[in-house]
Each structure stands twice: as C-alpha cells, then as structure tokens.
Amino acid sequence: MAEMLDLDADVLDDHHRELIAWAASLVPDHPRIIDLGAGSGTGALALARHLPDAEVTAVDLDEDLLAHLRHRATEAGVADRVRTVRADLDGAWPDLGPADLVWASASMHHMADVDRTLAQVRDTLRPGGAFMITELDSFPRFLTDPAGVALEDRCHAELDRLRREAGMHMGLDWGARLTSAGFTLDGERRFDLELRPPLPAKARRYAQVTMQRMRHRLEDTLSADDLAALDTLAATANDRDDLVVRATRMVWVGRR
Ligand SMILES: C[S@@+](CC[C@H](N)C(=O)[O-])C[C@H]1O[C@@H](n2cnc3c(N)ncnc32)[C@H](O)[C@@H]1O
C-alpha cells in the first residue's frame, strides 16, 4: 500500500506539484496544516517541503503507514515540522486544531459519515481557513490493447461494486457537500491525467503494483482467466513499451 501511494505521487509528479502549489497559495505565513488520511505521507511531506515555515500534522488510522511517513520525514529533513497522529477519524477526534489548511487526498470517500467529518473539519479550521479535497474515480488505467481495455473495464466495474457494498463515498459532489456544510466554495477542478509510452521505469512499476493490488482485491470475484491475465500483466509490466497511465482527479477547495 505504501509503495503504491508513494508511486502515485512520484509518477504523477507534475500534477502533484501543481496541487501542492495550489494548496500553498491558500495559506498565510507559518501555516498549521492537517493531512487527513495521510497514508504514506505524500501530501504531508510535499507540503512541509514546499512551505518551510509550515507545521504539518498527518493523521491516519494505519500505524504502519505513519511509521513509513515518519521515516520519510526524517530522510527529507522535515521531521521537526511533521508530527503524526494515529486516530480513527470516524470516532472521536483528537485535538488537531486550529488549522489554516486541511488537506484530504483520496481519504474523504473512506469516511463513514461525511457530513459529520465535514463539520469536524470546519470546527478545526481557523476562520478563512481552507479545506482542500482531492478525490479519484478509481485506480489508474494502463492498458491500450482491446483485450486489456476490456479486462480493466471488468476489474473497475467489480472494484466499483465492492466499494459501493463497503459504503465508500465515490463520485460524490464534494462541492455541494462543502456548501451544505457551511463552507464557501473557493475552487473546483477536474484533472484528466495521461502519461504516454514509453513510460519510465517507475511508471511501469506503478502499473505492476496496481495490477497486483487489483488482483488481491478481486481474488474472490474475478474469473480464473481474468486473474491469470492480471498475473501475466503484473509479471510482464516492466518489459512492456505500450503501457500508458490514465487517471482522473477532482479537487475542491472550501473556505471556512
Ligand atoms: C487511498 S489512501 C490515501 C492516502 C494519502 N492521502 C494519499 O493521497 O496518498 C486513504 C487513507 O485514508 C486512511 N483512512 C481511511 N479511513 C480512515 C479513518 N476512519 N481514519 C483515519 N484514516 C483513515 C487509510 O488508512 C489510508 O491511509
């Protein structure tokens, strides 16, 4: 999981840099920033590096991911300004505020009660503070040949079904949710990202890790042929020169 999250930011680095610059433009000097569902820390660490006077609190449920994040913060020389907090954001929140920016990348769809989480974020922000939500439609797509596209379609349909069954909030209109939660909508953008072949080694590795993760998630639902096809793709991704990376990201900014 940590490798896949790290690769996502690394492979889509131009896009990631653009989002970090956008977030940085929203905050005052010496900002206090909270990364909700920080995962491996790609957001928290990039924000700390981009804003040398920022203090960043990275919150996540998963202690292994937070340990990885602390290790990377030390390597990046920002450990004195990045603290981690292990918390279940569906439960009672620890005292995280006051914050100038709350950053939530691919984490809001995990929240059990999104209106409750939006209200908690609002309470945690200083007046005028910004809440930047990034969401995605699914895993990226990598294949262009007709059989590969059809396989990815089947995988994505199954993943969508499993996410719906698990109660995840994919495809929500976060702009409308922010407004009903009392935020002023300050920005909304859709990014259709595409990297063309030949891909660099890190992007081929990203394809491989994604295929492996999809296979793991779909082990009980895909046909034996589709599982075997995913195995083959994962095993050969590094040698292929026809892979692409296609991903869609939506970003909303709400102001308290
Ligand atoms: C898809 S990952 C995104 C990680 C990171 N924000 C990024 O963009 O790479 C979602 C993260 O949300 C965390 N998460 C999910 N539900 C959570 C909860 N109830 N409380 C805290 N963290 C949660 C997961 O542990 C995971 O690290």
The ligand as a MOL file (V3000), in Angstrom:
LIG
                    3D

  0  0  0     0  0            999 V3000
M  V30 BEGIN CTAB
M  V30 COUNTS 27 29 0 0 0
M  V30 BEGIN ATOM
M  V30 1 C -6.2800 5.9470 -0.5170 0
M  V30 2 S -5.3570 6.2880 0.9260 0 CHG=1
M  V30 3 C -4.8060 7.9490 0.5790 0
M  V30 4 C -3.5420 8.3050 1.3150 0
M  V30 5 C -2.9470 9.6620 1.0280 0
M  V30 6 N -3.8240 10.7300 1.4560 0
M  V30 7 C -2.5800 9.8170 -0.4260 0
M  V30 8 O -3.1840 10.6210 -1.1360 0
M  V30 9 O -1.6630 9.1230 -0.8700 0 CHG=-1
M  V30 10 C -6.6080 6.5460 2.1710 0
M  V30 11 C -6.0290 6.7010 3.5550 0
M  V30 12 O -7.0850 7.0230 4.4640 0
M  V30 13 C -6.8690 6.3270 5.6690 0
M  V30 14 N -8.1550 6.1670 6.3650 0
M  V30 15 C -9.2480 5.5100 5.9130 0
M  V30 16 N -10.2270 5.5600 6.8300 0
M  V30 17 C -9.7360 6.2590 7.8940 0
M  V30 18 C -10.2650 6.6330 9.1530 0
M  V30 19 N -11.5100 6.2930 9.5200 0
M  V30 20 N -9.4890 7.3400 9.9910 0
M  V30 21 C -8.2250 7.6910 9.6320 0
M  V30 22 N -7.6680 7.3640 8.4480 0
M  V30 23 C -8.4160 6.6550 7.5830 0
M  V30 24 C -6.2750 4.9850 5.2260 0
M  V30 25 O -5.5720 4.3440 6.2740 0
M  V30 26 C -5.3750 5.4260 4.0720 0
M  V30 27 O -4.0750 5.7190 4.5070 0
M  V30 END ATOM
M  V30 BEGIN BOND
M  V30 1 1 1 2
M  V30 2 1 2 3
M  V30 3 1 2 10
M  V30 4 1 3 4
M  V30 5 1 4 5
M  V30 6 1 5 6
M  V30 7 1 5 7
M  V30 8 2 7 8
M  V30 9 1 7 9
M  V30 10 1 10 11
M  V30 11 1 11 12
M  V30 12 1 11 26
M  V30 13 1 12 13
M  V30 14 1 13 14
M  V30 15 1 13 24
M  V30 16 1 14 15
M  V30 17 1 14 23
M  V30 18 2 15 16
M  V30 19 1 16 17
M  V30 20 1 17 18
M  V30 21 2 17 23
M  V30 22 1 18 19
M  V30 23 2 18 20
M  V30 24 1 20 21
M  V30 25 2 21 22
M  V30 26 1 22 23
M  V30 27 1 24 25
M  V30 28 1 24 26
M  V30 29 1 26 27
M  V30 END BOND
M  V30 END CTAB
M  END
